[in-house]
Amino acid sequence: MSAADTLDVSAPQADPVGRAPAEVEHFDVLIVGAGISGVGGAYHLTKQCPGKRFVVLESQASFGGTWITHRFPGIRSDSDLYTFGYRFKPWSGKPIATAAEILKYMGEVIEENDLARHIRYRHRISAARWSSADRRWTIEATRTDSGEALRFTARFLWMCQGYYRHSEGYTPQWPGMARFRGPIVHPQTWPEDLELSGKRVVVIGSGATAATLVPAIAGKCAHVTMLQRSPTFFITGRNANELADMLRELALPEEWVHEIVRRKILKDQATFTRRAVEEPEKVKDELLAGVRKYLGEDFDIDKHFTPRYRPWRQRIAFIPDGDLFQGIRDGKASVVTDEIESFTETGIRLKSGDALDADVVVTATGFNLNVLGDIAFSIDGAPLAFADSVAWRGTLFTGVPNMAWVFGYFRASWTLRADLIADFVCRLLEHMEARGATVVTPRLRAQDKDMTLLPWVDPENFNPGYLLRGVDRLPKQGDRMPWRHTQDYWSEKDELPVADLEDGTLVYD
């Protein structure tokens, strides 16, 4: 996809040529987004609700979401594909996969299940309006390749657009940036013609993106420096799964291998998460030992790779084969822990008084939170105040009829929750049909109206920057079920499939 295909969905936009919408198309379900969640949702609809007529609208030129938006060198998953992959589609490659491998996998899901006929690409949605009188959503969209205005109606809206703005990443504004003579690049909008050979590169950031990018360009540029304000926890290990390899040696079907390995990984992750909460110092020591194995005892691990937060408060990226640390050990990369005073013409001045010379600066500084796709939502003519709603198990919202949002897990793979919510949405749709209802809306019961309202995610439990910057735009959660957004796969996998649809919190009409 060329740069011209990169779409700006930062704000609702009118049809550029003012054309009247063509004939309205109606669907039972309209899915927003053809990323990992949207493609999975389409699959589950075909299997669990075969009678429902549905469409998937995608603003990009192809499927993939994150995996076509991000094009920086070395882009890969930061969690294993046995759990990031769908439960219904065996993964047979290495646990940590490249973007190209993930796109190939998703393409196979689409082809094998005849999903392409349901997906409309280059359809940018600007508005979604619910009408109680009509009992349906009206969706205003624009074909980005032709400028044609389109209108769709749907009984149920399934938001699978993710949680960050694809058109731009988050870059803080530091003094002097305009003086810097070289390019300042965010990985989310990586220029295809950016030449790094012979260049001194500074990558600002220490998260999964920086840890992926630095080893990918180390040795291909003159030198790369990872400049971080504070350290991040990482897990190191081989990009292989010994159990999967052993099971394949026994010639077991790939479906069996996938399910067995998936369950083992999930069990191990549950144990790790519990230990991180109950004995954080031990887990911290184990994580740092993995780093020390590559960098040696003389490297200043305390300064550069010992975070100030507890291991379970932010997502921990996997570093396959310790490639980030190998690059530092071999002198192709370095890490500097300091804060930026200002940019200069030739680099960055640090608050310590030191300076970093740079020809290229990469700001691997995170996302801009995207709330409901930056679409203008309204309910019976009134703008939707999404932050005033309360989440029903983190997927339905008080006062918002016939809409579900997929927001995946922070500590476990996103797709685990996408699969669970897909099951739930299909069950809800079938339940509505069985009881003769066309509308479902979460409502606080009398006993819930005085409960304590909490942020979408407890910052003491999980606190990445993009969430803290935008949490005021997100719905609230309550202090009891079903108003909790637990972010806990290991409880939700048992609770959500049997969640009571008739406890009075869901009002049907």
FENVEN-V52164 format. One record per residue. N is the residue number from 1. RES is the residue in one small letter. OMEGA is omega as a letter, one per 40 degrees, with the letter a starting at -180 (NA if undefined). Layout:
N;RES;OMEGA / N;RES;OMEGA
//
This chain:
1;m;a / 2;s;i / 3;a;a / 4;a;i / 5;d;i / 6;t;a / 7;l;i / 8;d;i / 9;v;a / 10;s;i / 11;a;i / 12;p;a / 13;q;i / 14;a;i / 15;d;a / 16;p;a / 17;v;i / 18;g;a / 19;r;i / 20;a;i / 21;p;i / 22;a;a / 23;e;a / 24;v;i / 25;e;a / 26;h;i / 27;f;i / 28;d;a / 29;v;i / 30;l;i / 31;i;i / 32;v;i / 33;g;i / 34;a;i / 35;g;a / 36;i;a / 37;s;a / 38;g;i / 39;v;i / 40;g;i / 41;g;i / 42;a;i / 43;y;a / 44;h;i / 45;l;a / 46;t;a / 47;k;a / 48;q;i / 49;c;a / 50;p;i / 51;g;a / 52;k;i / 53;r;a / 54;f;i / 55;v;i / 56;v;i / 57;l;a / 58;e;a / 59;s;a / 60;q;a / 61;a;a / 62;s;i / 63;f;i / 64;g;i / 65;g;a / 66;t;a / 67;w;i / 68;i;i / 69;t;a / 70;h;a / 71;r;a / 72;f;a / 73;p;i / 74;g;a / 75;i;a / 76;r;i / 77;s;i / 78;d;i / 79;s;a / 80;d;a / 81;l;i / 82;y;i / 83;t;i / 84;f;i / 85;g;a / 86;y;i / 87;r;a / 88;f;a / 89;k;a / 90;p;i / 91;w;a / 92;s;a / 93;g;i / 94;k;a / 95;p;i / 96;i;a / 97;a;i / 98;t;i / 99;a;a / 100;a;i / 101;e;i / 102;i;i / 103;l;i / 104;k;i / 105;y;i / 106;m;i / 107;g;i / 108;e;i / 109;v;a / 110;i;a / 111;e;a / 112;e;a / 113;n;i / 114;d;a / 115;l;a / 116;a;a / 117;r;i / 118;h;a / 119;i;i / 120;r;a / 121;y;a / 122;r;i / 123;h;a / 124;r;a / 125;i;i / 126;s;a / 127;a;i / 128;a;a / 129;r;i / 130;w;i / 131;s;i / 132;s;i / 133;a;a / 134;d;a / 135;r;a / 136;r;i / 137;w;i / 138;t;a / 139;i;i / 140;e;a / 141;a;i / 142;t;i / 143;r;a / 144;t;i / 145;d;a / 146;s;a / 147;g;a / 148;e;i / 149;a;a / 150;l;i / 151;r;i / 152;f;i / 153;t;a / 154;a;i / 155;r;a / 156;f;a / 157;l;a / 158;w;a / 159;m;a / 160;c;a / 161;q;a / 162;g;a / 163;y;i / 164;y;a / 165;r;a / 166;h;a / 167;s;a / 168;e;i / 169;g;a / 170;y;i / 171;t;i / 172;p;i / 173;q;i / 174;w;i / 175;p;i / 176;g;a / 177;m;a / 178;a;a / 179;r;a / 180;f;a / 181;r;a / 182;g;i / 183;p;i / 184;i;a / 185;v;i / 186;h;a / 187;p;a / 188;q;i / 189;t;a / 190;w;i / 191;p;a / 192;e;a / 193;d;a / 194;l;a / 195;e;a / 196;l;a / 197;s;i / 198;g;a / 199;k;i / 200;r;a / 201;v;i / 202;v;i / 203;v;a / 204;i;i / 205;g;a / 206;s;i / 207;g;a / 208;a;a / 209;t;i / 210;a;a / 211;a;i / 212;t;a / 213;l;a / 214;v;i / 215;p;a / 216;a;a / 217;i;i / 218;a;a / 219;g;i / 220;k;i / 221;c;a / 222;a;i / 223;h;i / 224;v;i / 225;t;i / 226;m;a / 227;l;a / 228;q;i / 229;r;i / 230;s;a / 231;p;a / 232;t;i / 233;f;i / 234;f;i / 235;i;i / 236;t;i / 237;g;i / 238;r;i / 239;n;a / 240;a;i / 241;n;a / 242;e;i / 243;l;i / 244;a;i / 245;d;a / 246;m;a / 247;l;i / 248;r;i / 249;e;i / 250;l;i / 251;a;i / 252;l;i / 253;p;a / 254;e;i / 255;e;i / 256;w;a / 257;v;a / 258;h;a / 259;e;a / 260;i;a / 261;v;i / 262;r;a / 263;r;i / 264;k;i / 265;i;a / 266;l;i / 267;k;i / 268;d;i / 269;q;i / 270;a;i / 271;t;i / 272;f;a / 273;t;i / 274;r;a / 275;r;a / 276;a;i / 277;v;a / 278;e;a / 279;e;a / 280;p;a / 281;e;i / 282;k;i / 283;v;i / 284;k;i / 285;d;i / 286;e;i / 287;l;a / 288;l;i / 289;a;i / 290;g;i / 291;v;a / 292;r;i / 293;k;a / 294;y;a / 295;l;i / 296;g;a / 297;e;a / 298;d;a / 299;f;a / 300;d;i / 301;i;a / 302;d;a / 303;k;a / 304;h;a / 305;f;i / 306;t;a / 307;p;i / 308;r;a / 309;y;i / 310;r;a / 311;p;a / 312;w;a / 313;r;i / 314;q;i / 315;r;a / 316;i;a / 317;a;i / 318;f;i / 319;i;a / 320;p;i / 321;d;i / 322;g;a / 323;d;i / 324;l;a / 325;f;i / 326;q;i / 327;g;i / 328;i;a / 329;r;a / 330;d;i / 331;g;i / 332;k;a / 333;a;i / 334;s;i / 335;v;i / 336;v;i / 337;t;a / 338;d;i / 339;e;a / 340;i;i / 341;e;i / 342;s;i / 343;f;i / 344;t;i / 345;e;a / 346;t;i / 347;g;a / 348;i;i / 349;r;a / 350;l;a / 351;k;i / 352;s;a / 353;g;i / 354;d;i / 355;a;i / 356;l;i / 357;d;a / 358;a;i / 359;d;i / 360;v;i / 361;v;i / 362;v;a / 363;t;i / 364;a;a / 365;t;i / 366;g;a / 367;f;i / 368;n;a / 369;l;i / 370;n;a / 371;v;i / 372;l;i / 373;g;a / 374;d;i / 375;i;i / 376;a;a / 377;f;i / 378;s;i / 379;i;a / 380;d;i / 381;g;a / 382;a;i / 383;p;a / 384;l;i / 385;a;a / 386;f;a / 387;a;i / 388;d;a / 389;s;i / 390;v;a / 391;a;i / 392;w;a / 393;r;i / 394;g;a / 395;t;i / 396;l;a / 397;f;a / 398;t;i / 399;g;a / 400;v;a / 401;p;i / 402;n;i / 403;m;i / 404;a;i / 405;w;i / 406;v;i / 407;f;a / 408;g;a / 409;y;i / 410;f;a / 411;r;i / 412;a;a / 413;s;a / 414;w;a / 415;t;i / 416;l;a / 417;r;i / 418;a;i / 419;d;a / 420;l;a / 421;i;i / 422;a;i / 423;d;a / 424;f;a / 425;v;i / 426;c;i / 427;r;i / 428;l;i / 429;l;i / 430;e;i / 431;h;i / 432;m;i / 433;e;a / 434;a;a / 435;r;i / 436;g;a / 437;a;i / 438;t;a / 439;v;i / 440;v;a / 441;t;i / 442;p;i / 443;r;i / 444;l;i / 445;r;a / 446;a;a / 447;q;a / 448;d;a / 449;k;i / 450;d;a / 451;m;i / 452;t;i / 453;l;a / 454;l;i / 455;p;i / 456;w;i / 457;v;i / 458;d;a / 459;p;i / 460;e;a / 461;n;a / 462;f;a / 463;n;i / 464;p;a / 465;g;a / 466;y;i / 467;l;i / 468;l;a / 469;r;a / 470;g;a / 471;v;i / 472;d;i / 473;r;a / 474;l;i / 475;p;i / 476;k;i / 477;q;a / 478;g;a / 479;d;a / 480;r;i / 481;m;e / 482;p;a / 483;w;i / 484;r;i / 485;h;a / 486;t;a / 487;q;a / 488;d;a / 489;y;a / 490;w;i / 491;s;a / 492;e;a / 493;k;i / 494;d;a / 495;e;a / 496;l;i / 497;p;a / 498;v;a / 499;a;a / 500;d;i / 501;l;a / 502;e;a / 503;d;i / 504;g;i / 505;t;i / 506;l;a / 507;v;a / 508;y;i / 509;d;NA
//
